[in-house]
Amino acid sequence: MAEIVVYTRKWCGFCTAAKHLLKKKGVAFEEIDATGDQTKRQEMIQKSGGASTFPQIFIGDIHVGGCDELYALDSSGKLDRMVAA
């Protein structure tokens, strides 16, 4: 199973929705809460190639993007294959 990392911040509805989908799928993920932590936020921005909105989701070495992109992958049937890899 691919390693999944989700950068989040508190009080973020998109972060909550993304985590809900991953939990519903039954996949384990590492949550990195970057609320008020500039070091973690900069790490996320660098790792994502400049994306600064929350959440930012990574599956293995692939930068998925945010919540909308995660749901689009699920709708297309690609998310299950990605997390199984």
Biopython code that builds the backbone (N, CA, C, O; Angstrom):
import numpy as np
from Bio.PDB.StructureBuilder import StructureBuilder

atoms = [
    (1, "MET", "N", (0.834, -1.181, 0.000)),
    (1, "MET", "CA", (0.000, 0.000, 0.000)),
    (1, "MET", "C", (0.878, 1.243, 0.000)),
    (1, "MET", "O", (1.879, 1.308, 0.714)),
    (2, "ALA", "N", (0.500, 2.219, -0.797)),
    (2, "ALA", "CA", (1.270, 3.454, -0.926)),
    (2, "ALA", "C", (1.177, 4.287, 0.349)),
    (2, "ALA", "O", (0.149, 4.300, 1.026)),
    (3, "GLU", "N", (2.267, 4.979, 0.662)),
    (3, "GLU", "CA", (2.271, 5.896, 1.794)),
    (3, "GLU", "C", (1.499, 7.151, 1.395)),
    (3, "GLU", "O", (1.725, 7.711, 0.322)),
    (4, "ILE", "N", (0.595, 7.586, 2.255)),
    (4, "ILE", "CA", (-0.211, 8.773, 1.993)),
    (4, "ILE", "C", (0.091, 9.808, 3.065)),
    (4, "ILE", "O", (0.057, 9.513, 4.259)),
    (5, "VAL", "N", (0.388, 11.029, 2.620)),
    (5, "VAL", "CA", (0.671, 12.131, 3.531)),
    (5, "VAL", "C", (-0.287, 13.271, 3.188)),
    (5, "VAL", "O", (-0.445, 13.639, 2.024)),
    (6, "VAL", "N", (-0.923, 13.821, 4.221)),
    (6, "VAL", "CA", (-1.867, 14.916, 4.038)),
    (6, "VAL", "C", (-1.448, 16.071, 4.944)),
    (6, "VAL", "O", (-1.441, 15.943, 6.168)),
    (7, "TYR", "N", (-1.102, 17.195, 4.330)),
    (7, "TYR", "CA", (-0.806, 18.413, 5.086)),
    (7, "TYR", "C", (-2.125, 19.131, 5.335)),
    (7, "TYR", "O", (-2.878, 19.401, 4.399)),
    (8, "THR", "N", (-2.402, 19.438, 6.595)),
    (8, "THR", "CA", (-3.666, 20.052, 6.971)),
    (8, "THR", "C", (-3.435, 21.263, 7.866)),
    (8, "THR", "O", (-2.317, 21.561, 8.287)),
    (9, "ARG", "N", (-4.540, 21.941, 8.135)),
    (9, "ARG", "CA", (-4.562, 22.954, 9.188)),
    (9, "ARG", "C", (-5.929, 22.877, 9.862)),
    (9, "ARG", "O", (-6.906, 22.422, 9.266)),
    (10, "LYS", "N", (-5.979, 23.320, 11.086)),
    (10, "LYS", "CA", (-7.221, 23.259, 11.856)),
    (10, "LYS", "C", (-8.270, 24.168, 11.237)),
    (10, "LYS", "O", (-7.946, 25.167, 10.595)),
    (11, "TRP", "N", (-9.518, 23.813, 11.438)),
    (11, "TRP", "CA", (-10.679, 24.583, 10.986)),
    (11, "TRP", "C", (-10.762, 24.690, 9.468)),
    (11, "TRP", "O", (-11.316, 25.656, 8.943)),
    (12, "CYS", "N", (-10.219, 23.715, 8.770)),
    (12, "CYS", "CA", (-10.235, 23.693, 7.302)),
    (12, "CYS", "C", (-11.241, 22.638, 6.848)),
    (12, "CYS", "O", (-11.020, 21.440, 7.024)),
    (13, "GLY", "N", (-12.341, 23.093, 6.266)),
    (13, "GLY", "CA", (-13.369, 22.171, 5.806)),
    (13, "GLY", "C", (-12.891, 21.243, 4.705)),
    (13, "GLY", "O", (-13.296, 20.082, 4.656)),
    (14, "PHE", "N", (-12.033, 21.737, 3.818)),
    (14, "PHE", "CA", (-11.498, 20.901, 2.750)),
    (14, "PHE", "C", (-10.592, 19.810, 3.317)),
    (14, "PHE", "O", (-10.582, 18.684, 2.820)),
    (15, "CYS", "N", (-9.834, 20.149, 4.357)),
    (15, "CYS", "CA", (-8.980, 19.155, 5.018)),
    (15, "CYS", "C", (-9.840, 18.053, 5.639)),
    (15, "CYS", "O", (-9.535, 16.866, 5.518)),
    (16, "THR", "N", (-10.915, 18.467, 6.304)),
    (16, "THR", "CA", (-11.824, 17.511, 6.925)),
    (16, "THR", "C", (-12.446, 16.589, 5.877)),
    (16, "THR", "O", (-12.543, 15.380, 6.088)),
    (17, "ALA", "N", (-12.864, 17.159, 4.750)),
    (17, "ALA", "CA", (-13.487, 16.362, 3.689)),
    (17, "ALA", "C", (-12.496, 15.363, 3.091)),
    (17, "ALA", "O", (-12.855, 14.215, 2.828)),
    (18, "ALA", "N", (-11.258, 15.793, 2.876)),
    (18, "ALA", "CA", (-10.242, 14.897, 2.309)),
    (18, "ALA", "C", (-9.950, 13.745, 3.272)),
    (18, "ALA", "O", (-9.867, 12.590, 2.853)),
    (19, "LYS", "N", (-9.795, 14.054, 4.552)),
    (19, "LYS", "CA", (-9.531, 13.009, 5.544)),
    (19, "LYS", "C", (-10.723, 12.060, 5.643)),
    (19, "LYS", "O", (-10.541, 10.854, 5.806)),
    (20, "HIS", "N", (-11.926, 12.588, 5.547)),
    (20, "HIS", "CA", (-13.129, 11.758, 5.602)),
    (20, "HIS", "C", (-13.133, 10.730, 4.460)),
    (20, "HIS", "O", (-13.433, 9.556, 4.676)),
    (21, "LEU", "N", (-12.797, 11.181, 3.250)),
    (21, "LEU", "CA", (-12.771, 10.264, 2.110)),
    (21, "LEU", "C", (-11.729, 9.170, 2.313)),
    (21, "LEU", "O", (-12.002, 7.998, 2.053)),
    (22, "LEU", "N", (-10.549, 9.541, 2.771)),
    (22, "LEU", "CA", (-9.495, 8.543, 2.978)),
    (22, "LEU", "C", (-9.899, 7.540, 4.071)),
    (22, "LEU", "O", (-9.644, 6.342, 3.947)),
    (23, "LYS", "N", (-10.523, 8.037, 5.125)),
    (23, "LYS", "CA", (-10.986, 7.133, 6.192)),
    (23, "LYS", "C", (-12.080, 6.214, 5.669)),
    (23, "LYS", "O", (-12.108, 5.026, 5.991)),
    (24, "LYS", "N", (-12.988, 6.770, 4.856)),
    (24, "LYS", "CA", (-14.070, 5.974, 4.275)),
    (24, "LYS", "C", (-13.508, 4.858, 3.390)),
    (24, "LYS", "O", (-14.075, 3.767, 3.318)),
    (25, "LYS", "N", (-12.393, 5.141, 2.721)),
    (25, "LYS", "CA", (-11.725, 4.146, 1.880)),
    (25, "LYS", "C", (-10.973, 3.119, 2.720)),
    (25, "LYS", "O", (-10.577, 2.070, 2.211)),
    (26, "GLY", "N", (-10.775, 3.416, 4.001)),
    (26, "GLY", "CA", (-10.077, 2.496, 4.890)),
    (26, "GLY", "C", (-8.568, 2.499, 4.714)),
    (26, "GLY", "O", (-7.898, 1.515, 5.026)),
    (27, "VAL", "N", (-8.033, 3.612, 4.210)),
    (27, "VAL", "CA", (-6.590, 3.681, 4.004)),
    (27, "VAL", "C", (-5.929, 4.509, 5.110)),
    (27, "VAL", "O", (-6.460, 5.522, 5.566)),
    (28, "ALA", "N", (-4.777, 4.046, 5.510)),
    (28, "ALA", "CA", (-4.010, 4.759, 6.529)),
    (28, "ALA", "C", (-3.294, 5.932, 5.877)),
    (28, "ALA", "O", (-2.854, 5.848, 4.731)),
    (29, "PHE", "N", (-3.184, 7.024, 6.620)),
    (29, "PHE", "CA", (-2.453, 8.181, 6.114)),
    (29, "PHE", "C", (-1.801, 8.908, 7.275)),
    (29, "PHE", "O", (-2.243, 8.819, 8.420)),
    (30, "GLU", "N", (-0.748, 9.625, 6.950)),
    (30, "GLU", "CA", (-0.067, 10.460, 7.935)),
    (30, "GLU", "C", (-0.594, 11.876, 7.767)),
    (30, "GLU", "O", (-0.561, 12.433, 6.670)),
    (31, "GLU", "N", (-1.072, 12.446, 8.844)),
    (31, "GLU", "CA", (-1.534, 13.830, 8.816)),
    (31, "GLU", "C", (-0.454, 14.715, 9.410)),
    (31, "GLU", "O", (0.024, 14.472, 10.518)),
    (32, "ILE", "N", (-0.075, 15.737, 8.668)),
    (32, "ILE", "CA", (0.882, 16.719, 9.166)),
    (32, "ILE", "C", (0.120, 18.024, 9.350)),
    (32, "ILE", "O", (-0.235, 18.690, 8.378)),
    (33, "ASP", "N", (-0.123, 18.378, 10.597)),
    (33, "ASP", "CA", (-0.858, 19.597, 10.922)),
    (33, "ASP", "C", (0.115, 20.772, 10.874)),
    (33, "ASP", "O", (1.019, 20.887, 11.702)),
    (34, "ALA", "N", (-0.090, 21.637, 9.889)),
    (34, "ALA", "CA", (0.797, 22.784, 9.704)),
    (34, "ALA", "C", (0.200, 24.071, 10.271)),
    (34, "ALA", "O", (0.682, 25.162, 9.967)),
    (35, "THR", "N", (-0.835, 23.954, 11.085)),
    (35, "THR", "CA", (-1.464, 25.134, 11.683)),
    (35, "THR", "C", (-0.427, 25.930, 12.463)),
    (35, "THR", "O", (0.134, 25.446, 13.445)),
    (36, "GLY", "N", (-0.181, 27.150, 12.016)),
    (36, "GLY", "CA", (0.740, 28.031, 12.734)),
    (36, "GLY", "C", (2.194, 27.601, 12.704)),
    (36, "GLY", "O", (3.005, 28.158, 13.444)),
    (37, "ASP", "N", (2.551, 26.639, 11.882)),
    (37, "ASP", "CA", (3.925, 26.139, 11.825)),
    (37, "ASP", "C", (4.529, 26.471, 10.464)),
    (37, "ASP", "O", (4.329, 25.740, 9.493)),
    (38, "GLN", "N", (5.253, 27.554, 10.400)),
    (38, "GLN", "CA", (5.824, 28.017, 9.135)),
    (38, "GLN", "C", (6.809, 27.013, 8.535)),
    (38, "GLN", "O", (6.916, 26.912, 7.313)),
    (39, "THR", "N", (7.520, 26.281, 9.367)),
    (39, "THR", "CA", (8.473, 25.292, 8.860)),
    (39, "THR", "C", (7.737, 24.193, 8.100)),
    (39, "THR", "O", (8.137, 23.821, 6.996)),
    (40, "LYS", "N", (6.668, 23.677, 8.687)),
    (40, "LYS", "CA", (5.893, 22.627, 8.008)),
    (40, "LYS", "C", (5.204, 23.173, 6.770)),
    (40, "LYS", "O", (5.113, 22.479, 5.757)),
    (41, "ARG", "N", (4.717, 24.406, 6.836)),
    (41, "ARG", "CA", (4.064, 25.024, 5.674)),
    (41, "ARG", "C", (5.069, 25.186, 4.529)),
    (41, "ARG", "O", (4.745, 24.892, 3.378)),
    (42, "GLN", "N", (6.264, 25.643, 4.831)),
    (42, "GLN", "CA", (7.290, 25.796, 3.798)),
    (42, "GLN", "C", (7.697, 24.445, 3.224)),
    (42, "GLN", "O", (7.935, 24.327, 2.022)),
    (43, "GLU", "N", (7.776, 23.436, 4.068)),
    (43, "GLU", "CA", (8.068, 22.072, 3.624)),
    (43, "GLU", "C", (7.009, 21.609, 2.622)),
    (43, "GLU", "O", (7.333, 21.031, 1.584)),
    (44, "MET", "N", (5.740, 21.870, 2.946)),
    (44, "MET", "CA", (4.629, 21.488, 2.075)),
    (44, "MET", "C", (4.714, 22.219, 0.738)),
    (44, "MET", "O", (4.555, 21.607, -0.318)),
    (45, "ILE", "N", (4.963, 23.520, 0.781)),
    (45, "ILE", "CA", (5.037, 24.324, -0.436)),
    (45, "ILE", "C", (6.177, 23.844, -1.325)),
    (45, "ILE", "O", (6.014, 23.735, -2.540)),
    (46, "GLN", "N", (7.317, 23.561, -0.734)),
    (46, "GLN", "CA", (8.465, 23.074, -1.499)),
    (46, "GLN", "C", (8.170, 21.704, -2.109)),
    (46, "GLN", "O", (8.437, 21.469, -3.288)),
    (47, "LYS", "N", (7.625, 20.815, -1.306)),
    (47, "LYS", "CA", (7.344, 19.448, -1.749)),
    (47, "LYS", "C", (6.291, 19.422, -2.863)),
    (47, "LYS", "O", (6.334, 18.565, -3.746)),
    (48, "SER", "N", (5.338, 20.379, -2.814)),
    (48, "SER", "CA", (4.244, 20.404, -3.786)),
    (48, "SER", "C", (4.566, 21.207, -5.038)),
    (48, "SER", "O", (3.753, 21.271, -5.960)),
    (49, "GLY", "N", (5.730, 21.814, -5.077)),
    (49, "GLY", "CA", (6.074, 22.624, -6.241)),
    (49, "GLY", "C", (5.430, 23.999, -6.230)),
    (49, "GLY", "O", (5.257, 24.615, -7.281)),
    (50, "GLY", "N", (5.075, 24.482, -5.046)),
    (50, "GLY", "CA", (4.564, 25.843, -4.919)),
    (50, "GLY", "C", (3.132, 25.967, -4.439)),
    (50, "GLY", "O", (2.668, 27.082, -4.200)),
    (51, "ALA", "N", (2.418, 24.872, -4.289)),
    (51, "ALA", "CA", (1.036, 24.941, -3.821)),
    (51, "ALA", "C", (1.004, 25.336, -2.344)),
    (51, "ALA", "O", (1.715, 24.758, -1.522)),
    (52, "SER", "N", (0.175, 26.322, -2.020)),
    (52, "SER", "CA", (0.171, 26.819, -0.643)),
    (52, "SER", "C", (-1.193, 26.709, 0.037)),
    (52, "SER", "O", (-1.348, 27.154, 1.174)),
    (53, "THR", "N", (-2.179, 26.128, -0.636)),
    (53, "THR", "CA", (-3.495, 25.963, -0.028)),
    (53, "THR", "C", (-3.582, 24.621, 0.688)),
    (53, "THR", "O", (-2.778, 23.721, 0.448)),
    (54, "PHE", "N", (-4.558, 24.505, 1.562)),
    (54, "PHE", "CA", (-4.729, 23.278, 2.331)),
    (54, "PHE", "C", (-6.001, 22.574, 1.908)),
    (54, "PHE", "O", (-6.983, 23.225, 1.550)),
    (55, "PRO", "N", (-5.996, 21.249, 1.945)),
    (55, "PRO", "CA", (-4.876, 20.356, 2.218)),
    (55, "PRO", "C", (-3.998, 20.192, 0.975)),
    (55, "PRO", "O", (-4.387, 20.573, -0.129)),
    (56, "GLN", "N", (-2.835, 19.631, 1.169)),
    (56, "GLN", "CA", (-1.988, 19.148, 0.075)),
    (56, "GLN", "C", (-1.768, 17.669, 0.358)),
    (56, "GLN", "O", (-1.370, 17.280, 1.456)),
    (57, "ILE", "N", (-2.037, 16.854, -0.658)),
    (57, "ILE", "CA", (-2.070, 15.404, -0.488)),
    (57, "ILE", "C", (-1.033, 14.749, -1.386)),
    (57, "ILE", "O", (-0.895, 15.093, -2.560)),
    (58, "PHE", "N", (-0.313, 13.803, -0.811)),
    (58, "PHE", "CA", (0.718, 13.066, -1.531)),
    (58, "PHE", "C", (0.446, 11.578, -1.371)),
    (58, "PHE", "O", (0.224, 11.095, -0.260)),
    (59, "ILE", "N", (0.463, 10.859, -2.480)),
    (59, "ILE", "CA", (0.334, 9.409, -2.455)),
    (59, "ILE", "C", (1.611, 8.854, -3.058)),
    (59, "ILE", "O", (1.860, 8.988, -4.256)),
    (60, "GLY", "N", (2.418, 8.228, -2.207)),
    (60, "GLY", "CA", (3.740, 7.809, -2.654)),
    (60, "GLY", "C", (4.528, 9.049, -3.059)),
    (60, "GLY", "O", (4.601, 10.021, -2.307)),
    (61, "ASP", "N", (5.111, 9.009, -4.241)),
    (61, "ASP", "CA", (5.879, 10.143, -4.752)),
    (61, "ASP", "C", (5.031, 11.115, -5.567)),
    (61, "ASP", "O", (5.556, 12.077, -6.128)),
    (62, "ILE", "N", (3.733, 10.869, -5.635)),
    (62, "ILE", "CA", (2.857, 11.677, -6.478)),
    (62, "ILE", "C", (2.152, 12.751, -5.656)),
    (62, "ILE", "O", (1.519, 12.469, -4.638)),
    (63, "HIS", "N", (2.280, 13.995, -6.131)),
    (63, "HIS", "CA", (1.542, 15.096, -5.511)),
    (63, "HIS", "C", (0.159, 15.119, -6.139)),
    (63, "HIS", "O", (0.007, 15.465, -7.310)),
    (64, "VAL", "N", (-0.841, 14.754, -5.365)),
    (64, "VAL", "CA", (-2.219, 14.690, -5.851)),
    (64, "VAL", "C", (-2.798, 16.089, -6.001)),
    (64, "VAL", "O", (-3.504, 16.373, -6.969)),
    (65, "GLY", "N", (-2.504, 16.953, -5.056)),
    (65, "GLY", "CA", (-3.092, 18.286, -5.017)),
    (65, "GLY", "C", (-3.940, 18.408, -3.774)),
    (65, "GLY", "O", (-3.559, 17.944, -2.699)),
    (66, "GLY", "N", (-5.104, 19.040, -3.926)),
    (66, "GLY", "CA", (-5.967, 19.276, -2.784)),
    (66, "GLY", "C", (-7.169, 18.358, -2.739)),
    (66, "GLY", "O", (-7.186, 17.291, -3.353)),
    (67, "CYS", "N", (-8.168, 18.792, -2.002)),
    (67, "CYS", "CA", (-9.373, 18.002, -1.777)),
    (67, "CYS", "C", (-10.121, 17.735, -3.080)),
    (67, "CYS", "O", (-10.540, 16.605, -3.331)),
    (68, "ASP", "N", (-10.291, 18.757, -3.906)),
    (68, "ASP", "CA", (-11.024, 18.576, -5.167)),
    (68, "ASP", "C", (-10.350, 17.541, -6.061)),
    (68, "ASP", "O", (-11.024, 16.718, -6.681)),
    (69, "GLU", "N", (-9.037, 17.582, -6.125)),
    (69, "GLU", "CA", (-8.298, 16.623, -6.942)),
    (69, "GLU", "C", (-8.426, 15.200, -6.388)),
    (69, "GLU", "O", (-8.516, 14.235, -7.147)),
    (70, "LEU", "N", (-8.433, 15.084, -5.060)),
    (70, "LEU", "CA", (-8.595, 13.773, -4.434)),
    (70, "LEU", "C", (-9.968, 13.183, -4.776)),
    (70, "LEU", "O", (-10.075, 12.007, -5.124)),
    (71, "TYR", "N", (-11.002, 13.998, -4.676)),
    (71, "TYR", "CA", (-12.351, 13.524, -5.004)),
    (71, "TYR", "C", (-12.485, 13.208, -6.488)),
    (71, "TYR", "O", (-13.203, 12.278, -6.858)),
    (72, "ALA", "N", (-11.802, 13.971, -7.346)),
    (72, "ALA", "CA", (-11.836, 13.688, -8.785)),
    (72, "ALA", "C", (-11.180, 12.341, -9.078)),
    (72, "ALA", "O", (-11.672, 11.573, -9.905)),
    (73, "LEU", "N", (-10.077, 12.059, -8.404)),
    (73, "LEU", "CA", (-9.433, 10.752, -8.569)),
    (73, "LEU", "C", (-10.369, 9.633, -8.135)),
    (73, "LEU", "O", (-10.434, 8.588, -8.782)),
    (74, "ASP", "N", (-11.090, 9.849, -7.047)),
    (74, "ASP", "CA", (-12.021, 8.841, -6.576)),
    (74, "ASP", "C", (-13.159, 8.641, -7.577)),
    (74, "ASP", "O", (-13.542, 7.508, -7.864)),
    (75, "SER", "N", (-13.690, 9.726, -8.101)),
    (75, "SER", "CA", (-14.793, 9.638, -9.067)),
    (75, "SER", "C", (-14.390, 8.914, -10.341)),
    (75, "SER", "O", (-15.202, 8.224, -10.957)),
    (76, "SER", "N", (-13.130, 9.074, -10.731)),
    (76, "SER", "CA", (-12.645, 8.434, -11.953)),
    (76, "SER", "C", (-12.221, 6.983, -11.737)),
    (76, "SER", "O", (-11.923, 6.268, -12.694)),
    (77, "GLY", "N", (-12.197, 6.547, -10.461)),
    (77, "GLY", "CA", (-11.782, 5.175, -10.159)),
    (77, "GLY", "C", (-10.279, 5.013, -10.007)),
    (77, "GLY", "O", (-9.806, 3.906, -9.753)),
    (78, "LYS", "N", (-9.516, 6.094, -10.156)),
    (78, "LYS", "CA", (-8.052, 6.013, -10.088)),
    (78, "LYS", "C", (-7.515, 5.981, -8.660)),
    (78, "LYS", "O", (-6.426, 5.461, -8.422)),
    (79, "LEU", "N", (-8.268, 6.531, -7.709)),
    (79, "LEU", "CA", (-7.772, 6.597, -6.344)),
    (79, "LEU", "C", (-7.521, 5.220, -5.753)),
    (79, "LEU", "O", (-6.500, 5.005, -5.100)),
    (80, "ASP", "N", (-8.428, 4.292, -5.971)),
    (80, "ASP", "CA", (-8.254, 2.944, -5.420)),
    (80, "ASP", "C", (-6.968, 2.292, -5.942)),
    (80, "ASP", "O", (-6.258, 1.629, -5.186)),
    (81, "ARG", "N", (-6.676, 2.474, -7.209)),
    (81, "ARG", "CA", (-5.445, 1.901, -7.776)),
    (81, "ARG", "C", (-4.204, 2.575, -7.201)),
    (81, "ARG", "O", (-3.197, 1.917, -6.943)),
    (82, "MET", "N", (-4.281, 3.880, -7.004)),
    (82, "MET", "CA", (-3.124, 4.614, -6.472)),
    (82, "MET", "C", (-2.797, 4.186, -5.050)),
    (82, "MET", "O", (-1.633, 3.970, -4.715)),
    (83, "VAL", "N", (-3.818, 4.062, -4.217)),
    (83, "VAL", "CA", (-3.552, 3.732, -2.815)),
    (83, "VAL", "C", (-3.157, 2.266, -2.653)),
    (83, "VAL", "O", (-2.524, 1.904, -1.661)),
    (84, "ALA", "N", (-3.521, 1.429, -3.608)),
    (84, "ALA", "CA", (-3.176, 0.002, -3.547)),
    (84, "ALA", "C", (-1.744, -0.257, -3.998)),
    (84, "ALA", "O", (-1.176, -1.303, -3.683)),
    (85, "ALA", "N", (-1.160, 0.676, -4.727)),
    (85, "ALA", "CA", (0.189, 0.472, -5.292)),
    (85, "ALA", "C", (1.253, 0.392, -4.227)),
    (85, "ALA", "O", (2.431, 0.223, -4.543)),
]
sb = StructureBuilder()
sb.init_structure("model")
sb.init_model(0)
sb.init_chain("A")
sb.init_seg("    ")
for serial, (resi, resn, name, xyz) in enumerate(atoms, 1):
    if name == "N":
        sb.init_residue(resn, " ", resi, " ")
    sb.init_atom(name, np.array(xyz, "f"), 0.0, 1.0, " ", f" {name:<3s}", serial, name[0])
structure = sb.get_structure()
